[in-house]
Amino acid sequence: MSKNEFFDRIDAIKEKMYKIAYSYSKSESMAIDAVDEAVYQGYIKRKQLRQDIYFETWIIRILINICNRQFRDAKKLEGFDESF
């Protein structure tokens, strides 16, 4: 998949990606960060996509994994004690 084709496909689903990320994080800034990270990771790994017809499913899965990681990281920070 070429660079231009990748970004054309991202442009077509970026709003959907944001809505999904926001539904996980309930934070505008975290949703934007998750979408940006998913686009970056997808771009780097785009040659690993075996069939172009699964592009949207593939990039959304990357996004959901990033959202889940953000959630786990936030939970770890909640338990962090700043008293030391």
N, C-alpha and C positions, 0 to 999 in steps of 0.2 A: 504494500500500500504506500502510495507516495505521500509526501508531506502535505501537499495541497488537498488530496483526497481525504486524508485524516482530518484536517482542520475543517473542511467542508462538512464532513459528517458530524464533527463535534458541534459546529455552529447550529446544525439542524436539531440537536438534542440538548443543547446546553441549558435551556430553561427547565426541561424535564429533570436534568441532573441536579440542578439547584433545588428544585422542589423535593426531590428524594433526599438530598443531603440535609435540607432544612427540617424535614420530617424526623430525621434521626437526631439532629443536634438541638433544634429549637433555638438556634443562635445564627444570626445572619453572617457574622464574621467567620464562625466555624464552618458554616455551609459553603461559603465562598472559598475558604482555605481547602476544604475537602474536594470541591470541584476542580480547583486549580491543581491540586496534587494528583487527582485522578487523571486529568488531561496530561500532565507531565509524565506520570507513570505509563499511561497508555501509549503516549508518543514513543517513549523509550522502548517499550515492549511490543510495538505494533507488528513487528516481524514474527512474533510468536502466535499471532492470530491465524489459525489454520484456514478458516473459511470466512470470507468477508461478510457473508449474510448474517453472521452472528456478532457483528461489530457492536451493535447497541447493547445486547445482552452482556457481552464481554466487558465493555467500558463501565456499565452500570455495576457489574459485580466488583470491579476494581474500586469504584466509588463506595459501595457498601462496605467493603473491607476496610477502607480508609476511615469511614464513619465509625465503624465498630472499634477500630484502634483508637480513634480520638476519644470515644466514650470510655474505654478501658484506661487510657492515660489520665482522663479527667477524674475518674474514680480513684486512681492512685494518688493524685494530688489532693483529693479531699481528705485522705487519711494522713497526709503529711503534717508533722508537728513542727511548727516554726519556733518552738520555745528553746531550742538548743542553740 
